[in-house]
Amino acid sequence: MSHLALYRQFRPKTFDEVIAQNHIVETLRHQIENGTISHAYLFCGTRGTGKTSCAKIFAKAVNCLNPKNGSPCGECEVCKKIDANGNFDIMEIDAASNNRVDEIRDLREKVNYLPSIGKYKVYIIDEVH
């Protein structure tokens, strides 16, 4: 049996599972439903408030083939690949440990390529400060 940290094991997978961030969830859902997705988002707040969780759900929702009420369906090929960390169109980068010039150059190079599976390439850069 593999070991998962509690925050990963119980991380929300849809906007319905996000707690105490109703205004953020409704804004993101509205943008997905209306197709008014911006080129960049900044999620800020104190530790443990769901910034990374909301970013991951949003990344999945914008690439989902059958979004439901602005949330990812969790059933399509794209959603399943994202859940299994098998989608190279969504990259999560820990800025605290990947902050060298060469790593930033590599990231800038990858941004030039079109998405391979989903509609959008999404880079979640965590711990930027």
N, C-alpha and C positions, 0 to 999 in steps of 0.2 A: 504494500500500500504506500503510495507516495505521500509525502508531507507537504501540506499547503499552509502558509501563514493564514491566520484568521481573516485578515483584511482582504486577502485574495480569495479565500474560500467563500466569504459572504459578501463579496463586492457585487453591487447591483448590476444586472445585465440589461435592464430596460429602464426607461424613465419612470415607469410606475413604481419601481422598487427604490427610487431615490427618496430619501427622507429629508424634510426640513429645507428643501431648496425649490419650493414650488414656483417662485418667480423666475428662477433660472431655467427650470425644466419647461415651463410654459413658453418662455421666449425661444428656446432652442426648438421645441416642437413646432411652434408657429413658423419659424424660418424654414424648417424642413418641409412642412405641408405647403407653404407658399413658394418654395423654390428660391427664397431670398437668402442664399447662403453666402456669407462673406468669405474673403480670402484668408482671414486670420482671426483668431479669437484668443483672448487673454483671460484665463481663469485665475483669480487671485483670492486669497483668504487664508485663514489660519489652518493649521495642520488638522487633518481629519474631517474636513467639511465636505469632501466629495469632489474636489476639483478634478483629479485624475479620473475618477469614476465617470463623472459627467462628460469629460472629454472623450473617453473611450466609447461611451454609449453614443455620443454624437457622431463620432467617426464611423461607428457601425451603422447608424441610422442613415447617414448621407450616402453610404455605399449600398445599403440594403436594396434588394430587388423588389420587395413587397412591404414597404413600411406601413405600419398600422398606427394611425393617430400620431404620426411623427416619431414613433419608436421603431426600432428594428424588429423584424418579425422573428428572428432567431431560428428560422427554419430553412431559409434559402441557402444556396451554395456559398454566397459571400459571407453571410452571418456565421455559418458553421466554420468557415476557414478563419475568420477573425477570432472566434471563440477558441479555436485550436492554435492560435498564434501562427497560422500558416498563410497569412495574407501579407505579401510584401508591400502592398500599397499603404499600409498603416504601420508606421514606425514609432515606437516609443523609445525615447532617448533620455537617459539620466544625465542632465547637464552638470550635476555635481561631480560626476566622475569622467565625463566626456567633454572636457573643456579645453583641450589643446587645439592649436591652430590647424594641425593636420586633420583632426576630426571634423572641424567646422568646414574645411575645404572639401572633405569627402561628402558631407551633408549637402553642401551647395551644388556639388556635381550631380548627386542623385536627384535633386529637385527638378532638374531639366528633363527627366524622363516622364513619359505619360504613364498613367496607371495601367497595370497589367490585367487586373480582374474587375475591380470596382470602377465607379464613376469618378472618384476623387483619390488623390494621394493625400494622406494626412500624416503630419509629423507632430507627435505629442512630445514636447520637450519639457520634462518634469524637473522640478527643483531648480528653476532659473531664478537666481538672485545674486 
